[in-house]
Each structure stands twice: as structure tokens, then as C-alpha cells.
Amino acid sequence: MPYLIYAIDFDNMDEKREKIRDAHRAHLKSIGKKLLASGALLDDDNERIIGGISLIDTENIQEAEDFAFKDPYHLAGIRQETKILKWRKRWWEGQFLCTQVFSSD
């Protein structure tokens, strides 16, 4: 089951973030095909980066935590908050993926 890594940055981190962007991208690339998606969170005006989200395919919470907390942005003190959440893919590209019915039995 994939994990969603949701990170919010401290304010005024643009310059610091830009200086280590290449290291951050190398970190994202290091997990290979386990990285399903990743991208920046933007403010309401779409002008400032306020954080980021990554979706990684792993069954291991420790791997998700290691990935999140070894990110150069986290290590540099850019991240104010990071949440790691289990995620179940149910819809993809407009299609419902599971017809299984869950019961309480």
C-alpha cells in the first residue's frame, strides 16, 4: 500500500530551497520506480512553493519515513511539518479500480 508524504515548509525558504534543489531531485530519483508521483504544493496565487507531496510505493512505513526524513529539504530545515499517510488507490485516471465489496462479517 503506497504512502503519501505531505510536507509543509517554513515561510521564506525560496532561496534556501533553490540552493539545494538538485540534491532534492537526486534524492527523489534515488528511490527509482517506487516514486509514483511527486510535486510542489503552491500558495493560492500559484507563485510560491509552500511544500511538497510525494507518493511512494512501499509496504514498509520505515522506508517511507527514511525517504521523508533523509530528504535534503528536511535535513536543511526547510520543512516545518511532514506527515506520512497510508494511501489506497481506488480511482485512477477517472476509473474506479476496485469492485470488491467489504463487509463487516
PEVENUR-V818578 format. One record per pair of residues at least 12 apart in sequence whose ideal C-beta (glycine too) atoms are under 10 Angstrom apart, sorted by the first residue. I is the first residue (numbers start at 1). J is the second residue. If there is no record, write none. Layout:
# PEVENUR-V818578
<<I;J> <I;J>>
This chain:
# PEVENUR-V818578
<<1;57> <1;58> <1;59> <1;61> <1;86> <1;87> <1;88> <1;89> <2;34> <2;36> <2;37> <2;54> <2;55> <2;56> <2;57> <2;58> <2;59> <2;64> <2;85> <2;86> <2;87> <2;88> <2;89> <3;34> <3;36> <3;54> <3;55> <3;56> <3;57> <3;58> <3;59> <3;60> <3;61> <3;63> <3;64> <3;65> <3;67> <3;68> <3;84> <3;85> <3;86> <3;87> <4;36> <4;37> <4;53> <4;54> <4;55> <4;56> <4;64> <4;83> <4;84> <4;85> <4;86> <4;87> <5;38> <5;52> <5;53> <5;54> <5;55> <5;56> <5;64> <5;65> <5;67> <5;68> <5;69> <5;71> <5;74> <5;82> <5;83> <5;84> <5;85> <5;87> <6;41> <6;51> <6;52> <6;53> <6;54> <6;55> <6;68> <6;81> <6;82> <6;83> <6;84> <6;85> <7;40> <7;41> <7;50> <7;51> <7;52> <7;53> <7;54> <7;68> <7;71> <7;73> <7;74> <7;78> <7;79> <7;80> <7;81> <7;82> <7;83> <7;84> <8;41> <8;50> <8;51> <8;52> <8;79> <8;80> <8;81> <8;82> <8;83> <9;40> <9;41> <9;48> <9;49> <9;50> <9;51> <9;52> <9;73> <9;74> <9;77> <9;78> <9;79> <9;80> <9;81> <9;82> <10;50> <10;51> <10;77> <10;78> <10;79> <10;80> <10;81> <11;48> <11;50> <11;80> <12;48> <13;48> <13;49> <13;50> <13;51> <13;73> <13;76> <13;77> <13;78> <13;79> <13;80> <14;48> <14;49> <14;78> <16;73> <16;76> <16;77> <16;78> <17;40> <17;49> <17;52> <17;72> <17;73> <17;76> <17;78> <18;49> <19;72> <19;76> <20;71> <20;72> <20;73> <20;75> <20;76> <20;78> <21;72> <21;73> <22;72> <23;71> <23;72> <23;73> <23;75> <23;76> <24;38> <24;52> <24;71> <24;72> <24;73> <24;74> <24;75> <24;76> <24;78> <25;38> <25;72> <26;72> <27;54> <27;67> <27;70> <27;71> <27;72> <27;73> <27;74> <27;75> <28;52> <28;54> <28;56> <28;67> <28;71> <28;72> <30;67> <30;70> <31;54> <31;56> <31;57> <31;58> <31;63> <31;66> <31;67> <32;57> <33;57> <34;55> <34;56> <34;57> <34;58> <34;63> <34;64> <34;67> <35;54> <35;55> <35;56> <35;57> <35;67> <36;54> <36;55> <36;56> <36;57> <36;87> <36;89> <37;53> <37;54> <37;55> <37;56> <37;57> <38;52> <38;53> <38;54> <38;55> <38;56> <39;52> <39;53> <39;54> <39;55> <40;52> <40;53> <41;53> <49;78> <50;80> <51;73> <51;78> <51;79> <51;80> <51;81> <51;82> <52;71> <52;73> <52;78> <52;79> <52;82> <53;83> <54;67> <54;68> <54;71> <54;84> <55;85> <55;87> <55;89> <56;68> <56;84> <56;87> <57;87> <57;89> <59;86> <61;84> <61;86> <64;84> <64;85> <64;86> <65;82> <65;84> <67;84> <68;82> <68;83> <68;84> <69;82> <69;84>>
